[in-house]
Every structure is written in C-alpha cells, then in structure tokens.
Amino acid sequence: MIPMLDLKKEYELLKDEIEEAIREVMEHQQWINGPELKRFEIESSRYLGCKYSVGVNSGTDALVIGLRAISYVTMKKERFEEGDEIITTPFTFTATGESILRAGATPVFVDIDEDYNISPKAIERAITNKTKGILVVHLYGNPCKMNEILKIANDNNLFLLEDVAQAFGSKYCDKMVGTIGEVGAFSFFPSKNLGAFGDGGLIVTNSEEVRDFCFYLRNHGGRDKYNVEFCGYNSRLDTLQAAILLKKLKYVDDFVNKRREVARIYKEELSDEKEIKTPVETENSLHTFHQFTIRVPATKRDRVVEELARHGISSMIYYPVLLCEMQLFKNRMRVTSVDNAIKISKEVISLPIGPTQDRDTTIRIANTLKKIVREI
Ligand SMILES: Cc1ncc(COP(=O)(O)O)c(C=O)c1O
C-alpha cells in the first residue's frame, strides 16, 4: 500500500544525526527544559524571522496558550469571556475551534473560498461589536490571503492569530506564515512538515509580553516555581523532541522543495482531467503542500477513495465533517452561511505526498486516479 506519508523512509535519511541527538540527551539527562529546548527556540525564531518562540507540548496547546496570551496582553484577563467572539473557519481540524472554547471565547464559523481557506469577505460580513479577533488556518500548507485579512483586522481593531499547524515553511509575500499576525501556533505532530517523534508545538510572536505570558502558562502559570499567578499547564516541549527537531529543522527547506515537486507532477498529470480539480495556490505565496488535496464530484468521492484503496493507494478525507456540524460546538458557536465549505467537504480527497515520494509513484497514483474517475 502506498502510504499517505512515508515516515520510515524519512527516518532512514536522517537516522545517524537523530540517533546522535537522542544519545546526547540521554547522556546529559536534562529531559525537561534542557539546553536543546532553548537552542531550538532560538533556531526556529531565526528560521522563521520572528523575535520569540516558545516550545510547548502540542499544536493544540500552542493555540490555547497563544489565545490566552492575547487575552491577557490586550485585556489583562486570563481568559476571554463567552460573549467574546473569534472568527474562524469550519473547514479545519477540531483543535482550531476547540482552542477557542478552551480560551473562554465563542467561535464564529464563516465560509471558505475555492483555495480551501477562510474567505476574507465572509470574515468582514461576520464582524459585530462582540468580535475580538480572527483565527486563520493556512490549510494544507497554503497561505491565507493575508493582505486582505490583515487590513480587515487593522480596520476593525481585531487581533489576528495564525494556526500554522500545517504550514511550517510556507510564505506569504516573502514572510513566513505564523509571523504575520500577533501570534502563530505550530504543531510538530509527526506527520507535519516539521514533525517530532511524538507531540510537540511552538508559539511564535514579536511581542515580549506575549512571550512572557506563554512562558508562564506552559510552566503552571508561574513567573517562577513558587511565584504562581495564573492558572497554567504542564506544557513544555520535551528536551528530546527539541533535540530531534533541531536536527530536522536543517532539512525543512529541502523537504518542502521535494513536496512541491511532487505537487507539480500531480498537477501536470491531472491537468487534463475535467472532473478533477487540483489545489488552488494563493497569489504571492509559497505553498508547502502538507497535503495535496483534490476535488472530485461529490457523487463519486467515496467510490474513488474505495477504488484507490483497492489499487493499493492510501487517501484521506480532510475533513468530512465541518466544525459547525460537530456536537462539541452545538450551542457554543455562532455560524454564518458556510455553503461553500459544505460543498467542498463532500468533494475533497487528500492524496499521498511527502519528501521521499518518487516521480514514478506520483505518476502511477495520478494515472490510476484518472482511470478510476473516468470509469465510475
Ligand atoms: C489545522 C490544525 N490545527 C491544530 C492542530 C493541532 O495540533 P496537535 O495535534 O499538535 O495538537 C492540527 C493537527 O494536528 C491541525 O492540523
């Protein structure tokens, strides 16, 4: 079976360096807040072009802590209140909306555009006097239309938080995504563009105040061990994960280029097939293709997935259920018209992609897919 992403092959490439990094941590035994964590924070700030990075134990915690830091810095409140609304997309992983609830606010779900990302026009239409901020998601590694969204945020005095879980290394107008709004929240879930060997996350910001509050919250809310002021978490990025990520960070650009090459081949091979829509890339941006997500007619989608599996090709539906359709958000959200998101969620299929996927495999997948779509 062709996997969605071949992590074993990736490991083979970096095995020696990573095993050396693991051994070093085993030797110094500073598992928590060890020197590799600080080094990784410095190196990732340098790579991303921002002032500060704070390693945490997941992308979800990066979102929750990042949101609470904005609440504290802008309103001197540890959490938002239920009446505070944060506009976001319903076409994303659960954690995006869940983090808004956990930070005390109410999510407002608005529609998406053909590029799968939140629609700036839909954001504008949803703003009320309760709106506090916008949480954008650069889905599948494709940057949102940040110039338009930044203008809306500035004109309406709203904060902008970027969910960059799927977009490490993506750029918009030559700036790394995650560093455009007040806060960026990355995930190092193993399948991500930069993946750890377990859970991990990173908060990035240019604000010293935000950084300090994030440091407190990841460490039980204390300015130091027994001077505890806020209700925080045990959410440090493990030294071991930081050591592995430090090694992998050097390969991110190379791996992104390889993902982009796979995407280029898919696009070339699939361009003549009327019933397959390939991903739209945002203008003036660099898409890192965390996923290569196509659209087929909704009436054919589930059969296509079944047939791909029968031909030994993995595929996934990201995401079959919109957040506004989940029980979790019932009575805890506001939802505007999301017609395009509903339509798109019934048409999408994500195909295998990764830095080690070779040209022949990609062409074989594309040709098999075309044949299946034509025959159904
Ligand atoms: C868009 C998005 N946001 C947030 C998360 C949460 O990250 P984590 O799994 O590291 O908590 C993920 C992925 O896992 C994601 O894809």
The ligand as a Gaussian input file, in Angstrom:
#p B3LYP/6-31G(d) Opt

LIG

0 1
 C       -5.060000      22.842000      11.480000
 C       -4.601000      22.196000      12.739000
 N       -4.684000      22.881000      13.900000
 C       -4.267000      22.350000      15.047000
 C       -3.741000      21.081000      15.121000
 C       -3.359000      20.520000      16.444000
 O       -2.034000      20.156000      16.552000
 P       -1.583000      18.994000      17.579000
 O       -2.049000      17.697000      17.035000
 O       -0.100000      19.108000      17.613000
 O       -2.189000      19.318000      18.902000
 C       -3.631000      20.324000      13.930000
 C       -3.070000      18.984000      13.839000
 O       -2.835000      18.100000      14.376000
 C       -4.076000      20.893000      12.721000
 O       -3.997000      20.210000      11.581000

